[in-house]
């Protein structure tokens, strides 16, 4: 009988204190910062009397044990692919440990270890379930016999456990028109699968669906080698979720982002958590900034894939450097947000010029004489000051006109409509926006450079001291060929360069219901066929492009024409 040594078991060495060291590392499987125990239960424990000062004490000496490898197993027909679900965290269902976890391929439950005293071994005897797969090494074993099963028929389970793509497959995703079929016979489109709503996590689902349409970001996370040296758990969880969404060999037509949500809760310190509804605009800005920092993004151009797509940069405020997250909510500059950018050190595609005008009060004469006549006041001269600064932007905040206060003759509220070009005039360099904090000022904004992917945020929610109001104004926008140069003055391109000012809509997030409650859904486009789909959690349905423009748009992502090639 052919026998082989397990290649994932390191040699166990006896330390001075009697503790043996071992470890398992599988590239792309074990996350940095997490320790996974090896198959300690199968190792032989031989007591010996070491030399030196430890005479009289017995120490366990662990030796590697050979594991039989078979191609045939009489229990392979008991494998039930219908119950397998690898979307949840890899914890033992009995001990709640994440060390050396196996999945039972008969019932789908997770158990720890495969030695004689392990939970997986006990489960194989009590339930007569004999086929288990290691969730890290992807090796399949038959218990209680303990031999390894090497059968090609189990490769589909390994692909579902850890989906993998080649670079050629990634390049063909936007040209692939083929549907995939789940185990229950239902058809689904890779990349257009529904996401399970754990509990009020629709704001995360719509954000993930939007980011899946950003081609450079998607292609980057489909190849684990691009970020294998990153130690951030959030980055690896997002990469796993991206591969599961676009995998054409899934057992079911939906994905549960449970592991990703757990990583979000830890990284955000429970700012975004399961069971509490949040704003997708806030989550989008936090998530992109966190990915940029975790991937080693700095102030240098193209330091991360986030910078290349959305131009998230590091901005200089006085003498300290901070991320551009303060600018994501719409450029209401405060006193501590003044900064200057050296054009020699930055090459930013998405750039905004801000002109701030405010009154400067100079005290000319202040009398502290006790005998000052009553009613006499200090002499103050007001002068108008102007500050011009440039800043990179990730998201443009658009102000909607206030809704009407009165009802029409039918005793119904009138729902106003406004073209997108009207609210984009805020960034033409001439329209004035008045701000109150930190001081009364008049602001003018002008777009000086356009990014490859532009995010627009319609400010529908207004918060005061008592409640949150929602603006129901409908925004009329084009789905294709959004020409910005006709409405926003743009600088002339450099020599031998073409001004690319046309954009196509690729994602549109919509809010339904009352403010503070309600739900979110998203319209996304499939590039291979240019067909629009409406997605709300697990619901995925084809829709008309005309229906996209009839919704209460909250956040949109536009792609520059010719920008993804």
Secondary structure, 3 states (H helix, E strand, C coil): CCEECCCCCCCCEECCCCCEECCCCCCCCCCCCCCCCCCHHHCEEEEECCCCCCCCCCEEEEECCCEEEECCCCCHHHCCHHHCCCCCCCCCCCCCCCCCEEEECCCCCEEECCCCCCHHHHHHHHHCCCEEEECCCCCEEECCCCEEECCHHHHHHHHHHCCCCCHHHHHCHHHCCCCEECCCCCEECCCCCEECCCCCCHHHHHHHHHHCCCHHHHHHHHCHHHHCCCCCHHHHHHHHHHHHHCCCCCCCCEECCHHHHHHHHHHCCCCCCCCCCCCHHHHHHHHHHHHHHHCCCCCCCCCCHHHHHHCCCEEEECCEEEEHHHHCCCCCCCHHHCCCCCCCCCCCCCEEEEEEEEEEEEEEECCCCCCCCCCCCCEEEEEEEEEEEEEECCEEEEECCCCCCCECCCCCECCCEEEHHHHHHHHECCCCEEECCCCCEEEEEEEEECCCEEEEEEECEEECCCCEEECCCEEECCCCCEECCCCCCCCCCCCCCCCCCEEEEEEEEEEECCCCCCEEEEEEEECCCCEEEEEECCEEEEECHHHHCCCCEEEEEEEECCCCC
